[in-house]
């Protein structure tokens, strides 16, 4: 039996962890929204510059287009890296995949060690019934 108050302490620690995770999720969501709102005008400006370059190519427009493309690439990386963290799912896959492999081996060993029934001779059909 656990000492008095231990359950309350464990609950409080778990609750604090859930609150921290929720705050991290809210922060990530906010960052994704900011990146998406910054991405829209850049894509619009990129399309405008591409149209202008078709009509009158200039080094200034090419430089601006390259800068916009770099900004869009940075925003895309932020969006991808913020939406999903591989750390927890990776270790869960390792843990549960390992458990699955171990259980599979145990089941295979159990089946292979089970005595096999000896084969019974096939019943013969009397000649008169054939």
N, C-alpha and C positions, 0 to 999 in steps of 0.2 A: 504494500500500500504506500502511496506517495505521501510525503509530508504535507500538512495543511498549508494551503496557499500556493502550492506548486502548480496546481491546475490553473489557478487565476493568473499566475505569472506566465505560464506557457500560452494561455489565451491572449494575454496582453501583448506578448512578443509576436504571436501570429497575427494579431490585429494590426500591430504597428507595421509588420512586413506587408500586409495586404494594402494598408494605406500608402506605404511608400511605393509599392508597385502601381497602385492606381495613380498616384501623382506622376510617376515616370510615364505612364501611358498617356495621361493628359498633356504632359510636356511634349511628348513625341507627336501627339495629334496636333497640337498647336504649331509645332515646327513644320509638319507636313502641310498644314493649311497655309502657313506663311510662304513656303516654297511653291505651292501651287498658285497662289495669288501673284507671286513674283514671276512665275513661269509664263503666264498668259500674255502679259504685255511684251515680253521678250520674243515669244513666238510670233506675235503680230508684227513686231518691228523686223524680225528676221524675214518674214514673208514680203514685207514692203521693200526691204533692201534687195532681196533676190529679184523682185520685179524691176527695180531701178537698175540693177546690174545688167539685166537683159537688154535694156534700152540704151544705157550709157555706162559702160564699165569704167570704174575709177579705183585707184589704189585706196582712197579713203573709205569708200564703201566696202571694199574687200576686207580692210582692216577692222571696220566696225562689225561686219558680218562674222569675222573670226572671233572677235571679242564676245559677241552675243552667243555664238556657238559654244565657246568656253564656259560662259555663264550658265547656259542651259545644261551643259554636261555636268557642271558642279551641282546644280539644283537636282538633276536626275540622280546623282550619286547620293545626295542628302535624302531624297525621297526613298530610294531603295534601302539605304542603310538604316533609316529611322523606322521604317515600317516593320521590319522583322529582325529579330535578334536570333542568331543561330546557336547561341551558347546553350540555353536550356533545352531546346528540342534535340540538339545533337547528343547531349548526355542522356536524355531520356531514351533516344533511339539506341544508344550504346547499352544502356542498362537493361531495357526491356528486350532488345534484340539478343543480348547475352543470356538473359533468363530463358528466352525462347529456345536458343541453341542448347543450353544445358538441359532443359526439359525434354527436348527432342532426343538428345543422346540417352537420357535416362529411360525414356520410353522404348527406344530401339534396343537398349541393353535388356530391359525387362522382357521384351517380346522374343529376343534371340535366346534368352536363357530359359524360357518356358519349354518344358518337355513337349516334343512333337508327338502327336498320336501316331501309332504304327498303322501303316496302310492296311485296310481290310480287303480281303479278296473280293472281287466283284461277284455278285450273286449270279449263279448260272441259271439259265432258262432251260427248262426241260425241252427235249426235242419235240415232244408232242404239241407244245404250245407255239412252236415256231412256224 
